[in-house]
Amino acid sequence: MLSYWSFIKQNLRFLSFGLVLVFVGNYGQTFFISVFGGVWREAFDLSHTQYSFYYSLATLISGFALMIIGGKLDTSSLKTFTLWVLTGTLIATLVLAFALNAYWLFAGFLLIRFCGQGLTGHTAFTTMARYFDKNRGKAISVASMGMPIGEFILPVAAAFTIAAFGWRETWIGLAVLLVLCFVPLLLWSLGDPRASQPVTQVDDNTEQDNNVQDSNLQDNNLQENSAEANSVEVNNSDQNRPKRHWQRRDVIRDPRFWFTVPAILSPAVLITGIFFHQAFWAEARGWSLSWVASSMTLYAITHALGSLFTGALVDKLGAKRVMRLYLLPLAIATLMLQVDAFWGWAFFMLVGGLSVGASGPTIGALWPEVYGTKHLGSIRAMVSALMVLSTAVAPIVLGTLIDEQLSVSSIMAGLAGYAIVSLLICQKVYQKALQTKVQTIDP
């Protein structure tokens, strides 16, 4: 199994595709959209309830649309599909920049959540999981770096440009950045030979990231690759392949999938719900809102570290093994939010970020391990849609509990309990799978 540095050097071009596309997806993430919440409510005279309704409705619709459109990645050219996604994201930024009323704002929400958040991540992670085999975990973790980089840069940059120029100008700037910077980078990355390979020709039994390399690195790394090909860790990848390529309709009928869903959704449910209402937690506990906002740096750092560490761990042990433990830090971190002192929140951001970072390579590698890669786009589209829907529901559920005057400690205990129960279910689901000898994929 290649070291991270050797792996990145050999696959820099194709890995750039995943990382840049995930970064672009931050345009539609809740942590970034929330920066504009105050100015949008003021500009369009919206109450908190109205604003939340528009955002949640747009998120729900985008989730259903993702389930339908996301599967097209299995049958479309990667370049063509990506260009359509980028076009939709560009239109979304312009709609938000020139929104005249709340209805235009809703249209912008719908487009930015569908293209700028849903399809970008779906395309990036499906591509990394499909075209990499033995180093799949590392490929997904490198692509996942686009998220913490965005968490580290975008909120601060947006707050500055809103104060200096205005929110409309900020979204115009994002559109210009997309066209002049990110689109050229993505077109360059799509020049990798793998990007033009038809999905039907992708074979799980071929180590894509070793066979297709930048020509100027092949000679330098030949000896290292030969040694890696004979290592025990590489052989572990051969044991983590399903018997066949499952179609989405088969996955829906598989009980393992539905028992795994609660654990898959846990990071999205907990993080979105808690982040969306962070102003309330700060007010209820007497914390400085600036302290709460600045703690995002801790979260971004551990998010990145968790992703990098788990990517290598998935390649070594397999996603099914890692899946049984990856939620533990998040469950512990959420329990610590019962502490009134600010250090409880800092602990949550620091430790919870590890689980969120681990979720990318773990979940991304789980589906090809269990269900194969030929129909990965449609399977991931269904999973991504469920995650998007959960991010729409979580703020509403927590908001209702807050309105019912349930204590913060009780809410956090309930969320931690959800994560722990989900983790225990995964322990049971994959215990038998790990004890069973798994065959290679049928042709």
Number of C-alpha atoms within 10 A of each C-alpha: 23 21 12 16 10 15 19 17 14 23 19 16 20 27 24 21 26 29 26 22 30 29 24 25 27 26 24 25 19 16 19 18 17 14 17 16 15 12 13 19 15 10 12 15 13 16 11 11 10 13 19 17 15 18 21 23 17 21 27 22 18 25 28 19 16 27 21 14 15 25 20 17 23 20 15 13 15 20 16 10 17 23 14 13 19 23 16 17 28 23 17 26 27 18 22 23 21 15 18 12 12 18 12 15 22 21 18 25 26 24 26 30 31 30 28 30 25 30 33 26 25 27 23 23 27 26 26 27 26 24 23 23 29 28 28 29 31 31 33 30 32 23 27 30 24 22 23 25 19 22 22 17 12 18 18 16 12 21 16 13 16 18 10 11 10 14 20 18 15 23 23 18 17 18 20 15 14 19 15 10 11 19 19 12 17 22 14 14 20 19 14 19 13 19 17 12 13 13 22 11 8 16 18 25 15 13 18 19 19 22 10 14 21 15 9 9 13 15 9 11 16 12 11 14 17 11 11 17 17 11 12 11 17 19 15 16 22 18 17 27 24 21 16 16 21 19 16 19 10 11 16 13 10 11 10 16 17 13 15 18 16 18 26 25 21 26 24 21 25 26 20 21 22 20 17 21 15 16 15 17 20 18 11 12 13 12 17 13 15 9 13 18 14 14 17 19 17 18 25 25 19 22 29 23 19 24 30 26 17 27 32 22 19 27 26 21 16 26 27 24 20 21 24 21 15 23 26 17 20 27 27 18 24 29 21 21 25 17 14 17 13 17 12 17 24 21 19 24 26 23 22 29 29 29 26 26 30 33 29 25 35 30 23 25 32 22 25 27 23 22 23 24 29 22 22 26 26 25 28 24 28 22 22 23 27 21 21 26 22 21 25 25 19 20 22 18 12 21 16 12 15 16 9 9 9 12 13 19 16 14 19 21 18 14 21 24 16 17 26 19 14 21 24 14 17 23 17 13 18 17 13 9 13 14 8 10 9 15 13 15 17 10 9
